[in-house]
Amino acid sequence: KQADGIDLYSIEPRCQELEQCLWFSEYLEGYKVERKIRLGPQQKLPAILAIEKGIYENGFVKLCFDPHHAIVAKAHGHSYLLVICFECPQVLHYADGQFIQKTSISNSPAKLLNQLLGQPAESE
């Protein structure tokens, strides 16, 4: 919550054909970045609280891990990354590029994250 900056990403977990992947200019932990936005001061806290709430709401975990969202926070010289799949629903946690843990998450944050990214509410 004390992050210097928070970026929200819409990511593509995989491409079927190489030609479909060529337009991506940025990658995040191996995932192709479709869209990236810097969260403003009024957006940071609601996004963080929504993700925290989703992590604490227990949900049924499937095994797909087909993530479409990621969030990166930088604070006190460290970088923290959450890669989120609302289908499974699971989150991979990284700190300074190192995998930390995998947790479950409810789909409750999806609506807000999609709204911030300018995506349809029903998309994952």
Salt bridges, closest charged atoms under 4 A:
ASP7 OD1 - ARG38 NE 2.51
GLU26 OE2 - LYS36 NZ 3.89
GLU52 OE1 - LYS1 NZ 3.39
GLU57 OE2 - LYS53 NZ 3.30
ASP66 OD1 - ARG14 NH1 3.02
ASP66 OD2 - HIS68 NE2 3.86
ASP96 OD2 - HIS78 ND1 2.64
GLU124 OE1 - HIS68 NE2 3.42
